[in-house]
Each structure stands twice: as structure tokens, then as C-alpha cells.
Amino acid sequence: MGRLDNIVARNKRGGRFNERTGTMILVGMFLLVIIALAAFTDLGQPPADDGPPVPVPHEKSIHVPLGGKPRPATGAH
């Protein structure tokens, strides 16, 4: 009966705080913080549209095709 007594004694000590419970509480708190930030701040929204973008002037504009060197000009067909 010693083995059965050990099982009964272990089940009577229920309600212990173990590592798994602590991890689940931390993950739940993290998710609540993320939901609160998304709900009460502008973190979940796209950036505001302030109008058309202002072009930046460049002194030189270099257009090189993706293939590397530009092809030499050929005669008109």
C-alpha cells in the first residue's frame, strides 16, 4: 500500500505553483501588453499620408540597366 499512499499524498498537495504555470502567466501578460499597445496607440496603423513625396534633387542621374554595361546604340531599322 506504500505506492498508493504516495499517490494519494501527492494528489492532496494540489494547487502548487510550478514552472509551467509561471511561463503561461508571463506569455499571457506579454500578449495583453501587445494587444493594449495595438488598441491604445498608433503602433498598429500605417503611417499618415502627408501628401505627395517631395523629390530630392540629384546632381547626376545614372541609369544603368540591370545587365551591367549599356548596349551600344544600333542603327534605325
Sequence and secondary structure as in RCSB ss.txt:
>XXXX:A:sequence
MGRLDNIVARNKRGGRFNERTGTMILVGMFLLVIIALAAFTDLGQPPADDGPPVPVPHEKSIHVPLGGKPRPATG
AH
>XXXX:A:secstr
 HHHHHHHHHHHT     HHHHHHHHHHHHHHHHHHHHHHSSTTS     SS      S      TTSS      
  
